[in-house]
Amino acid sequence: MSIDTVLRLPPEDSGLSHSIVRLANFHIGKKRFPRRTPMLITNTKNGNWVIRYVMGNNGSIARLNRHSIAVDYDAVSDLEINFGSSNAIRIEKASLLKCLTWLLTHSDLTVRLSMRFAVLGAVLGFVGLLISLI
């Protein structure tokens, strides 16, 4: 799905702890994008991307329509775009590999560190399994 306009999220929805993108309610549902689905948001001009969890419009964003999204300042900064101006943005469901890559390189230290410990634990568990089989 291509997006033309990027709007600013309200302060109560912004921040790394939320990591959401708001779409028009037209796009939300079981057959379209279920709530809290990780979405890959890509700037088609420079290839920068972020992952945000999709939510519908709760009525706090008046100009949100079928061809616009609302994201926080961190996403706009990572994508290198401007609020309100015409942008070439593509949004789609994120793959498991993209989600893992995003979590491993997240800008929040606690998320990044916990994900790296999880990967280390999985690798050490696999090594332990191999040793026990020998």
C-alpha positions as CSV (number, residue, x, y, z in Angstrom):
1,M,0.0,0.0,0.0
2,S,1.5,3.4,-0.9
3,I,1.0,6.4,1.3
4,D,1.1,10.1,0.2
5,T,0.9,12.1,3.5
6,V,2.6,11.6,6.9
7,L,0.9,13.2,9.9
8,R,2.1,13.6,13.4
9,L,0.9,11.3,16.2
10,P,-0.6,12.9,19.3
11,P,1.8,13.1,22.3
12,E,0.0,10.3,24.1
13,D,0.7,7.9,21.3
14,S,4.3,9.0,20.6
15,G,7.5,7.5,21.9
16,L,9.6,4.4,21.7
17,S,7.5,2.6,24.2
18,H,4.5,2.7,22.0
19,S,6.0,2.3,18.5
20,I,2.7,2.6,16.7
21,V,1.4,3.8,13.3
22,R,-2.1,5.0,13.0
23,L,-4.1,4.3,9.8
24,A,-7.6,5.2,8.8
25,N,-10.1,2.7,10.2
26,F,-10.8,1.6,6.7
27,H,-7.5,-0.3,6.6
28,I,-8.0,-2.0,10.0
29,G,-9.7,-5.4,10.3
30,K,-9.2,-9.1,10.1
31,K,-9.1,-9.1,6.3
32,R,-6.9,-6.1,6.0
33,F,-4.4,-5.2,8.8
34,P,-5.3,-6.7,12.2
35,R,-4.5,-4.4,15.1
36,R,-1.0,-4.6,16.6
37,T,0.4,-6.2,13.5
38,P,4.0,-5.2,12.9
39,M,4.2,-3.1,9.7
40,L,7.2,-2.3,7.6
41,I,7.2,1.4,6.7
42,T,9.6,2.1,3.9
43,N,10.7,5.4,2.3
44,T,10.9,4.4,-1.4
45,K,13.2,7.3,-2.2
46,N,16.1,6.4,0.0
47,G,15.3,2.8,1.2
48,N,15.1,3.7,4.9
49,W,12.6,1.7,6.9
50,V,11.1,1.3,10.4
51,I,8.7,-1.1,12.0
52,R,5.6,0.1,13.9
53,Y,2.6,-1.7,15.2
54,V,-0.6,-0.8,13.3
55,M,-3.6,0.8,15.1
56,G,-6.8,2.5,13.9
57,N,-7.7,6.1,14.3
58,N,-9.3,6.7,17.7
59,G,-10.6,10.0,16.6
60,S,-7.7,12.1,17.8
61,I,-6.3,12.7,14.3
62,A,-8.7,14.6,12.1
63,R,-6.9,14.6,8.8
64,L,-6.2,10.9,8.7
65,N,-7.6,9.3,5.5
66,R,-7.0,6.3,3.2
67,H,-3.8,7.8,1.8
68,S,-2.1,9.0,5.0
69,I,-0.6,7.6,8.1
70,A,0.3,9.1,11.5
71,V,3.7,8.3,13.0
72,D,5.9,9.6,15.8
73,Y,8.9,11.9,15.4
74,D,11.4,9.1,15.8
75,A,9.9,7.3,12.7
76,V,10.0,10.5,10.7
77,S,13.6,11.0,11.7
78,D,14.6,7.5,10.8
79,L,12.8,7.6,7.4
80,E,14.2,11.1,6.7
81,I,10.9,12.6,5.6
82,N,8.8,15.6,6.7
83,F,5.4,15.8,8.4
84,G,2.6,16.9,6.1
85,S,4.5,17.1,2.9
86,S,4.1,14.7,0.0
87,N,6.2,11.6,0.6
88,A,6.7,8.3,-1.2
89,I,6.0,5.8,1.6
90,R,5.2,2.1,1.2
91,I,3.6,0.2,4.1
92,E,3.2,-3.6,4.3
93,K,3.2,-6.4,6.8
94,A,6.7,-7.0,8.2
95,S,8.3,-10.4,7.8
96,L,9.8,-12.2,10.8
97,L,13.4,-11.5,9.6
98,K,12.7,-7.8,9.3
99,C,11.2,-7.8,12.8
100,L,14.2,-9.6,14.2
101,T,16.6,-7.2,12.4
102,W,14.6,-4.2,13.8
103,L,14.7,-5.5,17.3
104,L,18.4,-6.3,17.1
105,T,19.2,-2.7,15.9
106,H,16.5,-0.9,17.9
107,S,17.4,2.6,19.1
108,D,16.2,1.8,22.7
109,L,19.0,0.2,24.6
110,T,16.8,-2.0,26.7
111,V,15.0,-3.5,23.7
112,R,18.3,-4.0,21.8
113,L,20.1,-5.6,24.7
114,S,17.3,-8.0,25.7
115,M,17.0,-9.1,22.1
116,R,20.7,-9.8,21.9
117,F,20.6,-11.8,25.1
118,A,17.8,-13.8,23.6
119,V,19.8,-14.6,20.5
120,L,22.8,-15.5,22.6
121,G,20.6,-17.8,24.8
122,A,19.3,-19.5,21.7
123,V,22.8,-20.0,20.2
124,L,24.1,-21.4,23.5
125,G,21.1,-23.7,23.8
126,F,21.7,-25.0,20.4
127,V,25.4,-25.6,21.2
128,G,24.3,-27.4,24.4
129,L,22.0,-29.6,22.4
130,L,24.8,-30.5,19.9
131,I,27.2,-31.3,22.8
132,S,24.6,-33.6,24.5
133,L,24.1,-35.5,21.2
134,I,27.8,-36.2,20.9
